[in-house]
Amino acid sequence: MRFDATVGERTIRVEVCRENDHYAVTLDGTSLGVDLVESGDHFASLIVDGLSHEVGLERRPDGYRVHLPADTVAVGVAEASRDGARPVRRSDGPARLTAPMPGRVVRVLVDAGREVDAGEGLVVIEAMKMENELKAPRKGRVDEVAVREGQAVDAGALLVVVD
């Protein structure tokens, strides 16, 4: 899977390949080996190139809030463009909610035609043994629900369109 992660003013390209609990992660061309062991609901122990890190992960509408022992960091996540350019966030036109990572659709919370408020839950996806509620990026009407409960999805798969 490939995506762009933003912390503060810095955006980096992230590529992740998974094999069981081991991940090959590339950050703007720099490769890292990462092992992941879940240590409770929304908590994980990561070993990154031999160094251990305990983190808490809180899913947000635009990415994650990562809780570290000494700090909490907001990480924005956006689908990586296919041509390698950084994504451009648009405020007009339909908002396409896509899967941030591979997983399984646990619940679909809306139907096409329904009016939703910004931040309202649309779909719940289970990924890496954690349930993540994906929320409406803005107020609007649900134009399309492209998934069903129980469906497996790849990173970047279209879930819901809000206009």
C-alpha positions as CSV (number, residue, x, y, z in Angstrom):
1,M,0.0,0.0,0.0
2,R,1.2,3.5,-0.7
3,F,0.0,6.8,0.9
4,D,1.1,10.3,1.9
5,A,1.5,11.1,5.6
6,T,1.5,14.7,6.9
7,V,2.8,15.8,10.3
8,G,2.7,19.5,10.8
9,E,4.0,21.1,7.5
10,R,5.9,18.0,6.4
11,T,4.4,15.4,4.0
12,I,6.2,12.2,3.1
13,R,5.5,9.3,0.8
14,V,4.9,6.0,2.7
15,E,5.0,2.5,1.2
16,V,4.1,-0.5,3.2
17,C,4.4,-4.2,2.4
18,R,3.2,-6.7,5.0
19,E,4.2,-10.3,5.7
20,N,2.5,-11.6,8.9
21,D,3.5,-9.2,11.7
22,H,6.6,-7.9,9.8
23,Y,6.4,-4.9,7.6
24,A,8.8,-3.4,5.0
25,V,8.2,0.3,5.3
26,T,9.7,2.9,2.9
27,L,9.6,6.6,4.0
28,D,10.5,8.9,1.1
29,G,12.9,6.3,-0.3
30,T,14.4,5.2,3.1
31,S,13.7,1.6,4.0
32,L,12.9,0.4,7.5
33,G,12.1,-3.0,8.9
34,V,9.1,-2.9,11.3
35,D,7.6,-5.6,13.5
36,L,4.1,-5.0,15.1
37,V,2.6,-6.6,18.2
38,E,-0.7,-5.4,19.4
39,S,-0.7,-4.8,23.1
40,G,-4.3,-3.9,23.7
41,D,-7.2,-2.0,22.1
42,H,-5.7,0.7,19.9
43,F,-2.2,0.1,21.4
44,A,0.8,-1.5,19.7
45,S,4.4,-2.3,20.3
46,L,6.6,-1.5,17.3
47,I,10.1,-2.6,16.7
48,V,11.6,-0.3,14.1
49,D,15.1,-1.2,12.9
50,G,15.7,-2.9,16.3
51,L,14.3,-0.1,18.6
52,S,11.1,-0.7,20.6
53,H,8.3,1.9,20.7
54,E,4.9,1.7,22.5
55,V,2.2,3.7,20.7
56,G,-1.5,4.4,20.9
57,L,-3.4,4.8,17.7
58,E,-6.6,6.8,17.5
59,R,-8.4,6.9,14.1
60,R,-9.4,10.4,13.0
61,P,-11.4,11.5,9.9
62,D,-8.2,12.6,8.1
63,G,-5.7,10.1,9.5
64,Y,-4.5,9.2,13.0
65,R,-3.6,10.7,16.3
66,V,-0.5,8.8,17.5
67,H,0.1,8.7,21.3
68,L,3.8,8.4,22.1
69,P,5.2,8.2,25.7
70,A,6.3,11.9,25.6
71,D,4.0,13.4,23.0
72,T,0.8,13.1,20.9
73,V,1.2,13.7,17.1
74,A,-1.6,14.2,14.5
75,V,-0.8,12.3,11.3
76,G,-2.8,13.2,8.2
77,V,-3.2,10.3,5.7
78,A,-4.1,10.7,2.1
79,E,-4.2,8.3,-0.8
80,A,-1.0,8.5,-2.8
81,S,-1.4,9.6,-6.4
82,R,-0.5,7.1,-9.0
83,D,2.0,9.4,-10.8
84,G,4.1,10.1,-7.7
85,A,2.9,13.7,-7.3
86,R,1.6,14.8,-3.9
87,P,-2.2,14.7,-3.6
88,V,-4.1,17.9,-3.8
89,R,-7.0,18.2,-1.4
90,R,-10.1,19.7,-3.1
91,S,-12.8,21.5,-1.2
92,D,-15.3,21.5,-4.1
93,G,-16.9,18.5,-6.0
94,P,-17.6,15.1,-4.6
95,A,-15.6,13.9,-1.6
96,R,-14.4,10.3,-2.2
97,L,-13.8,8.4,1.0
98,T,-11.3,5.6,0.4
99,A,-9.9,2.8,2.5
100,P,-6.7,4.0,4.3
101,M,-5.4,0.4,4.4
102,P,-6.4,-3.1,3.4
103,G,-9.2,-4.5,5.7
104,R,-12.7,-5.8,6.0
105,V,-15.9,-3.7,6.1
106,V,-17.6,-4.4,9.4
107,R,-20.5,-2.0,9.2
108,V,-22.0,0.4,6.6
109,L,-23.6,3.2,8.6
110,V,-25.3,5.2,5.8
111,D,-27.4,4.6,2.6
112,A,-27.2,6.5,-0.7
113,G,-29.3,9.7,-0.6
114,R,-28.8,10.3,3.1
115,E,-27.7,13.8,4.3
116,V,-24.7,13.7,6.6
117,D,-22.8,16.2,8.7
118,A,-19.1,16.6,8.7
119,G,-17.5,14.1,11.1
120,E,-20.5,11.7,11.0
121,G,-19.6,8.0,10.8
122,L,-20.0,6.4,7.3
123,V,-18.2,3.0,7.4
124,V,-16.4,0.9,10.0
125,I,-13.4,-1.0,8.7
126,E,-11.4,-3.6,10.6
127,A,-7.7,-3.5,9.7
128,M,-4.8,-4.9,11.7
129,K,-7.3,-6.3,14.3
130,M,-8.6,-2.7,15.0
131,E,-11.9,-1.3,14.1
132,N,-11.7,2.2,12.5
133,E,-14.8,4.3,11.9
134,L,-14.3,6.4,8.8
135,K,-16.2,9.7,8.9
136,A,-17.7,12.2,6.5
137,P,-15.0,14.8,5.5
138,R,-17.7,17.4,5.2
139,K,-21.5,18.0,5.2
140,G,-23.3,16.8,2.2
141,R,-25.5,14.0,0.7
142,V,-24.2,10.4,0.2
143,D,-24.1,9.9,-3.5
144,E,-22.8,6.4,-3.5
145,V,-22.0,3.6,-1.1
146,A,-19.5,1.4,-3.0
147,V,-19.1,-1.4,-0.4
148,R,-21.1,-3.9,1.7
149,E,-20.7,-5.4,5.1
150,G,-18.2,-8.3,5.2
151,Q,-16.5,-7.1,2.0
152,A,-12.6,-7.2,1.9
153,V,-11.1,-3.9,0.6
154,D,-7.7,-2.9,-0.6
155,A,-6.0,0.3,0.4
156,G,-7.4,3.1,-1.7
157,A,-10.6,1.3,-2.5
158,L,-13.6,3.6,-2.9
159,L,-16.0,3.3,0.0
160,V,-18.4,6.2,-0.1
161,V,-18.9,9.4,-2.2
162,V,-20.3,12.5,-0.4
163,D,-21.4,15.5,-2.5
